[in-house]
Amino acid sequence: MPKQPPIIIKANGDRVRFDRSSLLTSLVRSGAPQELANSVTDKVSSDIVNGKTTTHDIYTTAYGLLKTMKYHPIAARYSLKKAIMELGPTGFPFEQFIGEILKRQGYDVKVGVIVEGHCVPHEVDVVATKDDTHVFVEAKFHNQPGIHTDVKVPLYIHSRFLDIQKNLTKNGDTHTTHVPWIVTNTHFTTSAIDYGTCMGMTLIGWRYPESGGIETMIEEAGLHPVTCLSSLTQKEKNLLLAKNIVLCRNLVETPSLLESVGLSTTKIGIVQKEAKLVCSL
């Protein structure tokens, strides 16, 4: 009988069998050549202690190996989920981040907007328009792993949307399509997906939908957050976020942004080199 994979502990406390193929796929998706991905996966697998090793331990080991072997851009892409969580703790940089992604997709975007409803005004994280489409986005941010976005979120957002939509219709809004979106950096619960789908909402989360979640939107567009760059210290990342600078691409396109937080010419060159590789520019 084949030997069973060891038990590992997930961020939410669940105990599951270690899935070697999942780690391997994650590394390859981050840009690691197959040989490198196999090597890192072998090392991580050999360090797992049955029933004690956590998913965080696995991530930390794999990330550390990539950095040690000087594969910094791959390490940066591999750390994407953690990097998005580092946009906190308030969640406002995440709203800006989602706004920037939508801008790159051709939307006109406003972040943190008070929108009048039929009954009461509502604060909407991101309002985006393109052609005849009017999108109202709830950017649901979590800065801790293991937390899922449950059904209470689409229940509330759909109710809010109906109030907004009724007011828009009453006042003769010219957009033919109004759509409520929920974008989160974590997973949705099954009931949240079922309700959102039933009500015609657009849900975008980590690895959801299967055709491409938030990680796919980021990777395909090369819109990685500055928090994924290993060449920046945490203090430097926080200074950039405080200035509403959230995209690696911004650092490549406008070098003066790095000067504005006090980086030396040498350090700017190092950061820009990594940012270009991470964003495939």
ChimeraX attribute file (.defattr): number of C-alpha atoms within 10 A of each C-alpha:
attribute: neighborCount
match mode: 1-to-1
recipient: residues
	/A:1	3
	/A:2	4
	/A:3	5
	/A:4	8
	/A:5	14
	/A:6	16
	/A:7	19
	/A:8	24
	/A:9	19
	/A:10	17
	/A:11	14
	/A:12	12
	/A:13	11
	/A:14	11
	/A:15	14
	/A:16	13
	/A:17	13
	/A:18	22
	/A:19	13
	/A:20	14
	/A:21	11
	/A:22	10
	/A:23	20
	/A:24	20
	/A:25	16
	/A:26	14
	/A:27	25
	/A:28	17
	/A:29	16
	/A:30	20
	/A:31	18
	/A:32	22
	/A:33	12
	/A:34	13
	/A:35	10
	/A:36	17
	/A:37	21
	/A:38	19
	/A:39	13
	/A:40	22
	/A:41	21
	/A:42	13
	/A:43	13
	/A:44	19
	/A:45	18
	/A:46	9
	/A:47	12
	/A:48	18
	/A:49	12
	/A:50	14
	/A:51	13
	/A:52	13
	/A:53	17
	/A:54	21
	/A:55	16
	/A:56	14
	/A:57	17
	/A:58	19
	/A:59	16
	/A:60	13
	/A:61	16
	/A:62	23
	/A:63	21
	/A:64	16
	/A:65	17
	/A:66	21
	/A:67	15
	/A:68	11
	/A:69	10
	/A:70	11
	/A:71	16
	/A:72	21
	/A:73	26
	/A:74	22
	/A:75	26
	/A:76	28
	/A:77	26
	/A:78	23
	/A:79	20
	/A:80	20
	/A:81	17
	/A:82	17
	/A:83	19
	/A:84	23
	/A:85	19
	/A:86	22
	/A:87	26
	/A:88	17
	/A:89	13
	/A:90	11
	/A:91	18
	/A:92	18
	/A:93	22
	/A:94	27
	/A:95	23
	/A:96	24
	/A:97	24
	/A:98	24
	/A:99	24
	/A:100	19
	/A:101	20
	/A:102	19
	/A:103	16
	/A:104	11
	/A:105	12
	/A:106	12
	/A:107	19
	/A:108	16
	/A:109	18
	/A:110	17
	/A:111	19
	/A:112	15
	/A:113	13
	/A:114	13
	/A:115	15
	/A:116	16
	/A:117	17
	/A:118	16
	/A:119	11
	/A:120	11
	/A:121	13
	/A:122	15
	/A:123	13
	/A:124	20
	/A:125	23
	/A:126	22
	/A:127	23
	/A:128	19
	/A:129	19
	/A:130	15
	/A:131	11
	/A:132	11
	/A:133	14
	/A:134	20
	/A:135	19
	/A:136	22
	/A:137	25
	/A:138	22
	/A:139	23
	/A:140	17
	/A:141	22
	/A:142	22
	/A:143	19
	/A:144	15
	/A:145	16
	/A:146	13
	/A:147	15
	/A:148	19
	/A:149	23
	/A:150	15
	/A:151	17
	/A:152	11
	/A:153	15
	/A:154	26
	/A:155	14
	/A:156	10
	/A:157	19
	/A:158	20
	/A:159	11
	/A:160	21
	/A:161	21
	/A:162	15
	/A:163	17
	/A:164	22
	/A:165	19
	/A:166	14
	/A:167	18
	/A:168	18
	/A:169	12
	/A:170	10
	/A:171	10
	/A:172	8
	/A:173	12
	/A:174	11
	/A:175	14
	/A:176	9
	/A:177	11
	/A:178	18
	/A:179	16
	/A:180	23
	/A:181	23
	/A:182	21
	/A:183	23
	/A:184	23
	/A:185	26
	/A:186	25
	/A:187	20
	/A:188	24
	/A:189	13
	/A:190	13
	/A:191	14
	/A:192	20
	/A:193	22
	/A:194	13
	/A:195	16
	/A:196	22
	/A:197	13
	/A:198	9
	/A:199	13
	/A:200	12
	/A:201	18
	/A:202	17
	/A:203	22
	/A:204	24
	/A:205	22
	/A:206	19
	/A:207	16
	/A:208	19
	/A:209	15
	/A:210	10
	/A:211	7
	/A:212	15
	/A:213	19
	/A:214	21
	/A:215	20
	/A:216	18
	/A:217	16
	/A:218	18
	/A:219	17
	/A:220	12
	/A:221	13
	/A:222	20
	/A:223	23
	/A:224	28
	/A:225	28
	/A:226	27
	/A:227	27
	/A:228	26
	/A:229	25
	/A:230	17
	/A:231	20
	/A:232	18
	/A:233	11
	/A:234	13
	/A:235	10
	/A:236	17
	/A:237	21
	/A:238	20
	/A:239	16
	/A:240	20
	/A:241	21
	/A:242	12
	/A:243	12
	/A:244	13
	/A:245	21
	/A:246	25
	/A:247	23
	/A:248	23
	/A:249	21
	/A:250	19
	/A:251	21
	/A:252	21
	/A:253	11
	/A:254	11
	/A:255	15
	/A:256	14
	/A:257	17
	/A:258	23
	/A:259	14
	/A:260	11
	/A:261	16
	/A:262	13
	/A:263	16
	/A:264	11
	/A:265	11
	/A:266	8
	/A:267	15
	/A:268	20
	/A:269	15
	/A:270	13
	/A:271	21
	/A:272	22
	/A:273	15
	/A:274	21
	/A:275	29
	/A:276	17
	/A:277	15
	/A:278	25
	/A:279	22
	/A:280	14
	/A:281	10
